[in-house]
C-alpha cells in the first residue's frame, strides 16, 4: 500500500555513480612506469599550483546533504562545520537538501555528496519498497543522531483544535520527497485524514499560512525547528494523538513553551509524534578517496561530540549517543573501530579510577557523584598525557 506514494514522491533516481573498480590485471602498468607517472604528476602539480589546490580541496572537503532552509538538519550540519572545520585539513560543507527520502537517494547516487541526514525509518521503507534498488549493501550509517518531532501549525483564529478537523483542508507537507511529505502521508493515512496537499518549504509554508492561503503546515524536525522558533505570532500547534495505529513506527513526544515560548502557553504540553534520525553514507570501497574522507571526518567528529553538545549549538545534540545502533544496517567500519577502541580505553580508565579510589581511601557517596568524579579523572588523565 505504501509503495505507491513512495514512487510518486521520489520520482526517477539519478544515474548511478558506480563505486571505483580496480584496474584489470592485463592493463596494469609495470612498477617502474607507475613511478614515472607519479613523478610526472607531482612535477605537473608543482608547475600548476591551482591544480594542486583543487586536488587538496576536494580531498579534504566533506559535503553533507541536510534539510531545507530553516530545518534542524541544516542547523546541525552547520554546527558540524563550525566545530570541525580546521582550514587546511578538513572542511565541512553543509548542502541544502529536501531531507528524508531525497537525502537517501542523493547519498546513494549523487556525485559530490559524502554524507546525508535522514529519518531512520525511511531507510527501512525504501529498502522494502525497492524504489531505488537494494540499500542494505549500498548504504552504511555513521551514527544515530536524535529524534525529530512532528509539528502541525494552524492559525489561532481558524477554530481548528484537533488534527481530525483538517480533513478536506489544504496542508503543506514540505517539499516533494522530503521526510515531512513521506511520513506526513503515512500519518494522515493511518489517522483516516484526507487532505489537499501542497508542497512548500518551511518558511514559505508558514508565510502562506499566516496569509490565510493554506489551512495548516506540517513540519518534521528536531525541536526547536529554526523555521518555527521565530515569527509564529497568531499561530497554534495541534496535538497529534499517539493512537494504536501509529505505535509500531513512531515514538510519543511532547512540545512545550520551553521549546517555543512564543507559540505555546507557559505550562502547557502538546502531545505529538517523533521519529529517529541517522547520519548515512554510501558504502565506498576501502581504497577509495571518499572512504578516506569519511574516515577523516569520523576522527574529527566523534571526539568533538561533547563540544557540539554545549551551548550555543542546537539542543538536539544533547540526545546523541554515538554507541546507539541501527538494527538491520551496517555501521561504517572506521566508526565502529573508533567506538570499539574508545570502549576499550574507557574500560582501562575505569580500572585505573577504581585503583585510584581504593589507594586514596575514599569513595563517592552516590552513583552520580562517582560518575562525575570518574569524568573528572578522565579529563585529568588526558591533560596529564599531553604534557
C-alpha positions as CSV (number, residue, x, y, z in Angstrom):
1,X,0.0,0.0,0.0
2,X,2.8,2.4,0.9
3,X,4.9,1.7,-2.2
4,X,2.5,3.7,-4.5
5,X,3.1,7.0,-2.8
6,X,6.8,6.3,-2.5
7,X,7.0,6.1,-6.3
8,X,5.4,9.4,-6.8
9,X,7.3,11.2,-4.1
10,X,10.8,10.0,-5.0
11,X,10.5,10.2,-8.8
12,X,13.1,8.7,-11.0
13,X,16.6,8.4,-9.4
14,X,19.6,10.0,-10.9
15,X,22.1,7.8,-12.8
16,X,24.0,5.5,-10.6
17,X,27.5,6.6,-9.5
18,X,29.4,3.4,-9.7
19,X,32.0,2.6,-7.0
20,X,35.5,2.7,-8.3
21,X,36.7,-0.6,-9.6
22,X,40.2,-2.0,-9.7
23,X,42.1,-1.9,-13.0
24,X,42.2,-5.2,-14.9
25,X,45.4,-7.2,-14.4
26,X,46.2,-7.3,-18.1
27,X,46.2,-3.5,-18.3
28,X,48.2,-2.8,-15.2
29,X,51.4,-0.7,-15.6
30,X,54.8,-2.2,-14.7
31,X,56.0,-0.9,-11.4
32,X,58.7,1.4,-12.9
33,X,56.0,3.0,-15.1
34,X,53.9,3.7,-12.0
35,X,56.9,5.6,-10.6
36,X,57.3,7.6,-13.9
37,X,53.6,8.5,-14.0
38,X,53.7,9.6,-10.3
39,X,56.8,11.7,-10.8
40,X,55.3,13.4,-13.9
41,X,52.0,14.1,-11.9
42,X,54.0,15.6,-9.0
43,X,56.0,17.8,-11.3
44,X,52.8,18.9,-13.0
45,X,51.3,19.9,-9.7
46,X,54.4,21.8,-8.8
47,X,54.1,23.7,-12.1
48,X,50.3,24.2,-11.6
49,X,49.5,25.3,-8.1
50,X,45.8,25.7,-9.0
51,X,45.6,22.0,-9.9
52,X,47.3,21.1,-6.6
53,X,44.8,23.3,-4.7
54,X,41.9,21.8,-6.5
55,X,43.0,18.3,-5.6
56,X,43.6,19.2,-1.9
57,X,40.2,21.0,-1.6
58,X,38.3,18.0,-3.0
59,X,40.3,15.5,-0.9
60,X,39.7,17.4,2.4
61,X,36.1,18.6,1.9
62,X,33.1,16.6,3.2
63,X,29.7,17.5,1.8
64,X,26.7,16.8,4.0
65,X,23.2,16.8,2.4
66,X,20.8,18.0,5.1
67,X,17.3,19.6,5.1
68,X,15.9,22.7,3.6
69,X,16.3,26.3,4.8
70,X,15.0,26.7,8.4
71,X,15.4,23.0,9.2
72,X,17.0,21.4,12.2
73,X,19.1,19.1,10.0
74,X,20.7,22.0,8.2
75,X,21.3,23.7,11.6
76,X,23.2,20.7,12.9
77,X,25.2,20.3,9.7
78,X,26.2,24.0,10.2
79,X,27.2,23.1,13.8
80,X,29.5,20.4,12.4
81,X,31.1,22.9,10.1
82,X,31.6,25.4,12.9
83,X,33.2,22.9,15.2
84,X,35.1,20.6,12.9
85,X,36.4,23.0,10.1
86,X,40.2,23.5,10.7
87,X,41.1,25.2,7.5
88,X,43.7,23.2,5.7
89,X,43.0,19.6,6.9
90,X,39.2,19.3,7.0
91,X,36.3,21.3,5.7
92,X,32.6,20.5,6.3
93,X,30.3,21.7,3.5
94,X,26.6,21.8,4.5
95,X,24.3,21.3,1.5
96,X,20.7,22.5,1.4
97,X,18.5,19.5,0.5
98,X,14.9,18.3,0.9
99,X,15.6,15.8,3.6
100,X,14.1,12.4,4.0
101,X,13.9,10.0,1.1
102,X,15.6,12.6,-1.2
103,X,18.7,12.6,1.0
104,X,18.9,8.8,0.9
105,X,18.7,8.9,-2.9
106,X,21.3,11.7,-3.0
107,X,23.7,9.9,-0.7
108,X,23.3,6.8,-2.8
109,X,23.7,8.3,-6.3
110,X,24.7,12.0,-6.3
111,X,28.3,12.9,-7.2
112,X,29.9,15.2,-4.7
113,X,27.7,14.1,-1.7
114,X,29.6,12.3,1.0
115,X,27.1,12.1,3.9
116,X,23.4,12.6,4.4
117,X,21.0,13.2,7.3
118,X,17.6,11.3,7.1
119,X,14.9,9.7,9.2
120,X,16.0,6.2,10.2
121,X,12.6,4.7,9.4
122,X,12.7,5.8,5.8
123,X,15.8,3.6,5.2
124,X,13.8,0.5,6.0
125,X,10.8,1.7,3.9
126,X,12.9,2.4,0.9
127,X,14.7,-0.9,1.3
128,X,11.4,-2.7,1.5
129,X,9.9,-0.8,-1.5
130,X,12.9,-1.3,-3.8
131,X,12.3,2.1,-5.3
132,X,16.0,2.8,-5.8
133,X,17.2,-0.8,-5.6
134,X,18.7,-2.7,-2.7
135,X,20.2,-0.5,0.0
136,X,21.5,-2.8,2.8
137,X,24.8,-3.2,1.0
138,X,24.9,0.3,-0.5
139,X,24.3,2.5,2.5
140,X,26.1,2.5,5.8
141,X,25.4,4.6,8.9
142,X,28.0,6.6,10.9
143,X,25.8,7.3,13.9
144,X,22.2,7.5,15.1
145,X,21.5,11.2,15.9
146,X,18.4,12.5,17.6
147,X,14.6,12.3,17.5
148,X,12.6,14.7,15.3
149,X,9.1,15.8,16.3
150,X,6.0,16.2,14.2
151,X,4.7,19.8,14.2
152,X,1.3,20.8,12.8
153,X,0.6,24.5,12.8
154,X,-2.7,26.3,12.2
155,X,-3.9,29.9,12.6
156,X,-5.0,30.6,16.1
157,X,-8.2,32.2,14.8
158,X,-9.2,29.4,12.5
159,X,-11.2,27.4,15.0
160,X,-9.2,24.2,14.3
161,X,-8.3,22.5,17.6
162,X,-7.8,18.8,16.5
163,X,-6.0,17.1,13.7
164,X,-9.2,15.4,12.6
165,X,-10.6,18.8,11.6
166,X,-8.0,19.1,8.9
167,X,-9.9,16.5,6.8
168,X,-10.6,18.1,3.4
169,X,-8.4,21.1,4.1
170,X,-5.2,22.3,2.5
171,X,-2.0,21.3,4.2
172,X,1.7,21.9,3.3
173,X,3.6,18.7,3.6
174,X,7.0,20.0,2.7
175,X,9.0,19.6,-0.5
176,X,8.4,16.5,-2.7
177,X,10.4,13.5,-1.4
178,X,11.1,15.2,1.9
179,X,10.8,13.3,5.2
180,X,7.8,15.5,6.1
181,X,6.0,14.6,2.9
182,X,6.7,10.9,3.1
183,X,5.9,10.5,6.8
184,X,3.1,13.0,6.6
185,X,1.3,10.9,4.0
186,X,1.7,7.9,6.3
187,X,0.4,9.6,9.5
188,X,-2.6,11.2,7.8
189,X,-3.5,7.9,6.2
190,X,-3.3,6.0,9.5
191,X,-5.5,8.6,11.1
192,X,-8.0,8.5,8.3
193,X,-7.5,12.1,7.2
194,X,-7.8,13.1,3.5
195,X,-6.3,16.5,2.9
196,X,-5.5,18.6,-0.1
197,X,-1.7,18.6,-0.3
198,X,0.6,21.5,-1.3
199,X,4.4,21.2,-1.3
200,X,6.2,24.2,0.2
201,X,9.5,24.9,2.1
202,X,9.0,25.5,5.8
203,X,9.4,29.3,5.8
204,X,7.3,29.7,2.7
205,X,4.6,27.5,4.1
206,X,4.4,29.5,7.3
207,X,4.1,32.7,5.4
208,X,1.3,31.3,3.3
209,X,-0.4,30.0,6.4
210,X,-0.3,33.4,8.0
211,X,-1.7,35.0,4.9
212,X,-4.7,32.6,5.0
213,X,-3.8,30.9,1.7
214,X,-3.5,27.4,3.3
215,X,-5.0,25.8,6.3
216,X,-2.1,24.1,8.0
217,X,1.6,23.4,7.9
218,X,3.2,20.1,8.8
219,X,6.9,20.0,9.6
220,X,9.1,17.2,11.0
221,X,12.2,18.5,12.7
222,X,14.1,18.4,16.0
223,X,12.7,20.9,18.4
224,X,13.1,23.8,18.3
225,X,12.9,23.9,14.5
226,X,14.6,27.2,13.4
227,X,11.7,28.0,10.9
228,X,9.2,27.7,13.7
229,X,11.2,29.2,16.6
230,X,10.7,32.8,15.5
231,X,7.9,34.7,13.8
232,X,5.0,32.5,14.7
233,X,2.6,35.1,16.3
234,X,-1.0,34.3,15.6
235,X,-0.4,30.5,15.1
236,X,-1.1,27.5,17.3
237,X,0.2,23.9,17.4
238,X,-2.2,21.0,17.1
239,X,-1.8,17.9,19.2
240,X,-1.3,14.6,17.5
241,X,-2.8,11.6,19.3
242,X,-0.5,8.6,19.8
243,X,-3.0,6.0,18.6
244,X,-2.6,2.3,18.3
245,X,-2.2,2.6,14.5
246,X,1.0,4.7,14.9
247,X,2.8,2.9,17.7
248,X,4.8,0.4,15.6
249,X,6.7,3.1,13.7
250,X,6.6,6.3,15.8
251,X,7.5,7.4,19.3
252,X,5.5,9.6,21.6
253,X,6.8,13.1,22.1
254,X,5.8,16.5,23.6
255,X,6.3,20.2,22.7
256,X,6.3,22.8,25.5
257,X,6.7,26.5,26.0
258,X,10.3,25.9,26.8
259,X,10.7,24.7,23.1
260,X,8.5,27.5,21.6
261,X,7.9,30.3,24.2
262,X,6.1,32.5,21.6
263,X,3.9,29.7,20.4
264,X,2.9,27.6,23.4
265,X,1.4,28.9,26.6
266,X,3.7,28.5,29.6
267,X,2.9,25.3,31.5
268,X,1.0,23.7,28.6
269,X,2.2,20.5,26.9
270,X,1.3,19.5,23.4
271,X,1.4,15.7,22.6
272,X,2.9,14.7,19.2
273,X,5.0,12.0,17.5
274,X,8.7,11.6,16.9
275,X,11.0,9.7,14.5
276,X,14.7,9.0,14.8
277,X,17.4,10.4,12.5
278,X,20.7,9.0,11.3
279,X,23.8,10.1,9.5
280,X,24.5,7.9,6.5
281,X,27.0,7.5,3.6
282,X,27.4,5.4,0.5
283,X,29.3,2.2,1.1
284,X,32.6,3.1,-0.6
285,X,35.4,0.7,-1.1
286,X,38.3,0.9,1.4
287,X,40.8,2.1,-1.2
288,X,38.6,5.0,-2.4
289,X,39.2,8.7,-1.8
290,X,35.6,9.0,-0.4
291,X,36.3,6.3,2.1
292,X,39.4,8.1,3.3
293,X,37.5,11.4,3.6
294,X,34.7,9.9,5.7
295,X,37.3,8.2,7.9
296,X,38.9,11.6,8.5
297,X,35.5,13.0,9.3
298,X,34.9,10.3,12.0
299,X,38.3,11.1,13.5
300,X,37.2,14.7,13.9
301,X,33.5,14.3,14.7
302,X,33.4,11.6,17.4
303,X,36.0,13.1,19.8
304,X,34.2,16.5,19.5
305,X,30.7,15.4,20.4
306,X,30.9,17.0,23.9
307,X,31.7,20.3,22.3
308,X,28.7,20.0,19.9
309,X,26.5,19.2,22.9
310,X,27.4,22.5,24.6
311,X,25.8,25.9,24.0
312,X,25.4,27.7,21.6
313,X,24.9,24.6,19.4
314,X,21.5,23.1,18.7
315,X,19.9,21.5,21.8
316,X,19.3,18.2,19.9
317,X,23.0,17.4,20.0
318,X,22.4,16.5,23.7
319,X,20.3,13.5,22.6
320,X,23.1,11.9,20.6
321,X,24.6,8.7,21.9
322,X,27.4,7.5,19.5
323,X,27.2,4.0,20.7
324,X,23.5,3.6,19.8
325,X,22.9,1.1,17.0
326,X,20.6,1.0,14.0
327,X,19.3,-2.6,13.8
328,X,19.5,-4.2,10.3
329,X,22.1,-1.8,9.0
330,X,25.9,-1.8,8.9
331,X,27.9,0.9,10.6
332,X,30.8,2.5,8.6
333,X,33.8,0.4,9.6
334,X,36.1,3.2,10.9
335,X,33.2,4.5,13.0
336,X,32.8,1.0,14.6
337,X,36.6,0.8,15.0
338,X,36.6,4.2,16.8
339,X,33.8,3.1,19.2
340,X,35.5,-0.3,19.9
341,X,38.8,1.4,20.7
342,X,37.0,4.1,22.8
343,X,35.2,1.3,24.7
344,X,38.4,-0.5,25.5
345,X,40.1,2.7,26.5
346,X,37.2,3.6,28.9
347,X,37.3,0.2,30.4
348,X,41.1,0.7,31.2
349,X,40.4,4.1,32.6
350,X,37.7,2.8,34.9
351,X,40.1,0.2,36.2
352,X,42.7,2.9,36.8
353,X,40.0,5.0,38.5
354,X,38.9,2.2,40.8
355,X,42.5,1.7,41.8
356,X,42.9,5.4,42.4
357,X,39.8,5.4,44.7
358,X,41.0,2.4,46.6
359,X,44.5,3.7,47.2
360,X,43.2,7.1,48.4
361,X,40.9,5.5,50.9
362,X,37.6,7.2,49.8
363,X,34.5,6.5,47.8
364,X,31.9,9.0,46.4
365,X,28.6,8.8,48.3
366,X,26.3,8.3,45.3
367,X,26.4,6.8,41.8
368,X,26.1,10.3,40.3
369,X,28.9,11.6,42.3
370,X,31.0,8.6,41.4
371,X,30.4,9.1,37.7
372,X,31.2,12.8,38.0
373,X,34.5,12.0,39.7
374,X,35.3,9.5,37.0
375,X,34.7,12.1,34.3
376,X,37.0,14.5,36.1
377,X,39.6,11.7,36.4
378,X,39.4,11.1,32.7
379,X,39.9,14.8,31.9
380,X,42.8,14.9,34.4
381,X,44.4,11.8,32.7
382,X,44.1,13.3,29.2
383,X,45.7,16.6,30.3
384,X,48.5,14.7,32.0
385,X,49.1,12.5,28.9
386,X,49.5,15.6,26.7
387,X,52.3,17.0,28.9
